[in-house]
């Protein structure tokens, strides 16, 4: 309990470092299911079942299960949907994923002479990322994975798309410590807009550790960095309070997070709540379901 208390203090120390929704002006830097969100999105070294296709594809084979999962939430007028699936085949695990964020029916307006006038029409802004991944264990303590990704973005009447690749690695250096490393958009894909404008997606590097205190408690810490942006620190704790119930909390470098998982045979119910007291905006509640296919 003393070591757990020290880790909680560390999480609280990092929580006020600054607020950020973890989105660039157009593209999400981090996509997380409800389980990872509850632990501050510290997920690079901790298996997230089929959601691992977005956090670290190498961990899909660490989980070694066939699963379908869903996560959703609404933030202001923005809808967020995450759909993932994984299938174990011999020594391989194949995964698919889709993450979509979007704002619909935003009133269009013009500005002239200090006056804002609505035109009566509306605009939409959406971003969709599709991933196809594969993962396997090379050794009893070493897992690798890779994704092919396709990004489609639409702003009003303009759209853009591009193809990229992700890689991931996970390594147990002891029965209690796991390291994880993942990079999204390794090749820095170029999005080509319909108006001939081109935009390069920066690579995102994530490094994480998972330290298993005992059979019930795991401590997590990640470092995420996209392009030339300032890196962010993520820390969390996962704790089993019952064989069927797991609770977690952490910080995503923008505020405190908390969450829980209820396991009912093949079904997992995940919830997460992200608090953002420094942002003066609404907090975010995520809900997720995972169904293990036997």
N, C-alpha and C positions, 0 to 999 in steps of 0.2 A: 504493500500500500504506500510505503514511503516513496518508492521509485515512481509509482503512478502519480503521486502528488506532485513530485518534481516535474514530471512531464506536463501535467495540467498547468503548472505555473509557466512553463515554456510556451505553451499554446497561448495563454493569456497575454504573455509578453509580446508575441508577434502580432496579435490581433489588431492593435491600433496603428500599424505601419502605414496605413493609407487605404483609401477606398478605390475599388475598381470593379466594374461588372465583368471584367475579363473579356471584353469585346473591343476590338479595334473599331474604327469608324464604320467598317463594313463586315468584318469577318471575325468569328469567334476564335479566340486563342485557345480556349479549353472547353471541351464538350464532356459533360459528366452525367452519369445516371444518378438516381436518388441515393444509392449507397455511397458512392464516392463523394457526393455533395455534402452528406452529413458529416464526413470526416475531413472537411476542408478541401476536398478534391486532392488529397494526398493519396494517389492511387497508382503511381508508376511501379511500385514494388509489391502491391497488394492485389491479388486476383480479384477481378470484378465480374467473373463468369463471362457471359457473352458481351457485356459492356466493355470488356478489356480491349475490344477492337479499336476503341477510341482512346483509351488511356495508355495501353502498352500491348500490342498484338501478341507478344511472346507469351503473355499470361493466359491466353486462351487455352493453350495446351497444358498449362499448370493446373487449371481448373479441371480440364479433361471431361467436360460434360456437354451434352446436347441440350440447348436451352433456347427459348424465345423470351425476349424481354421488352418492356415498354416503360418509358418515363415521359411525363408531361407536366407542364406548368404554364401559367399565364402571368406575364409581368407587364404592368401597364396594359398597353394594347398589343403586346407582343406574345405570340403563341410559340411554344417550344415543344417539339415532339422528337423523341429518340426511340427508334425501333431497331433492335439487334437480334441476331440469331447465330447460334454456333452448332456445329455438328461434328461429333467425333467419328473419325473414319480410320481404322487401323491405328497407326501411331501418329496420325495427323488430326488437327482440328481445323475445320474450315469455318470462317465467319463472314457474315454480311451485316452491314449497318447502314442506317439512314438517320441523319440529324437534320431537322428543319426548323428554322426560326423565321418568323414573318410578322409583318404588320399589315393588316388589311383595312380597307375603307377609311383611310386617312383623308380628311377633306382637303381638296386642292384649293389653293388660295393665291392671289396675286398681291403684290405690294407696290403701291404708288403714292407718292406724296405723303408718306407717313400713315397711309391707310391700308389695312389688310382687308381684302375682299374675297370671300369664298366664291368659287366659280360654279358650285353646284355639282361638280364631279369629284371623284375620289381617286387616290393613288395607292399602290401597294408596294411593299418592299419585302422580298423574301430571299433566303439563302438556304440552299439544300446541298448536303454533302453525302455522297454515297461511298461506301467502302466495301471492298472484297478482300478478305485476309486469309492467311494460312499460317499455321504455327505447329511446332513440334518440339519435343524434348530431344536434345542432342546427347545429354548425359543425365544421370539421375538428379543432378542439381543445376542443370543449365538448360534454358529454354530460349528459343529464337522465334521471331515472327515477322511478317511483312504484310503490308496492305497496298493495293492499288486504289486510288481515290478519284472521284469525279465531283467537281464543284460547279454548281449552277447558281448564278445570282441574278436577280431581277430587281430593277428600280424603275418603277413606272413603266414606260415603254421601251426601256433599254435592258438588255440582258447580256450576260457573259458566262463563259464556261472554260474549264481547264482540267487537265489530268495531272495527278501527282502520285507520289509514292511515300509510304511510311515504313520505318523499320523499328524493331524492338528487341530487347535482350533482358533476361532476368537470370540471376545467379545467386544460389544459396551458398554463402561463405561459411555458414555453420547452421546447425539445426534451429538456431534462434534468429539469425540475421539474413535477410535477403536484400540484394541490390537490384534496382531496375533502371534501365536506360531506354529512352524512346525518342525518336525524331520524326516529326510530321513534315511533309512537303520537302523531302530530302533534295529533290531536284529543283526546288523553287519554281513551281509551274506558273505559266503566264495565262492570265484570264484575258480573253479577247472579247471586247465589248462590240455590240452591234453597230456602234457609231465609230468603229475603227480604233478606239482608244484601247491601249493594252496596260495591264496592271499585273505586277509580279507578287505572288504570295510568298511571304517570308517563311523560312523554316522555323519550327518550334522545337526546342530541345528541352527534354524533361529528364531529371535525375531524381531517384527516390530511394528511400530505405524503409524497411519494415523490420521492427524488432519485436519478437515474440517474448513477452515477459513470462508468460505461463500459458497453460492450455486455454485460458479465457481472455487474455488481454494482449493486444497488439498495439504498438506505438508506431506512428507513421510520420515521415517528413519528406517533402518534395521541394525541388527547386525547378521553376519553369522560366524559360526565356524565349521570346519570339523576336527574331531579327535584331534590330538595334534597340528595342525597347528595354526598359529596366526590368530585371528579373524579379520574380515573385516567389515568396516562401509560403509553403502550405504545410500545416501540421495537424495531426488528428490522433484520436484514440478510438479503438474498437474494443468493446467489452461484452462478453456473454454474461447475461444475468440469469439466464435460464437456457437449457438446451435448445429451446425453440425461439428465444428472443435475444437479439443482439442490439446494443445501443452504441452510439458513437457521437463524438463532438469534435470540433476543431476550429481552425481559422483558415480562410482562403485569402489571406493578406488584405481583406477588405472588411471583415467583420466575423463574428462568431457563427458557427454552424452547429447543428445538432440533427440527429436522425436515429432511425431504428429499423430493424428488420424482424418480421414475424414469419417463421417457417411453418408451413402446413403441408406436410408430405412433399409433393412435387411443386408446390406453389410457394413463392416468396413474395411478401408484401413489404415494399420499401417506402419509407417516407423521409423527407429531409426538410429542414427549415433553416434558411440563411438570414441572419439578422444584419442589418446595415444601419446602425444608429448614426454614423457620421455622414451618411449620404442624404439624409432628409428625404428619402423616397421609400416606397413600399418594400417590405421584406418579401422574400421569395419562398414559396412552399412547393416542393416537388413530391410527386407521387409516382411510384413505379411498381410494376409487376414482373415477376420472372417465373416461367414455368419450365421445369426440367423434364425433358423428353426421355423416357426410358426405352 
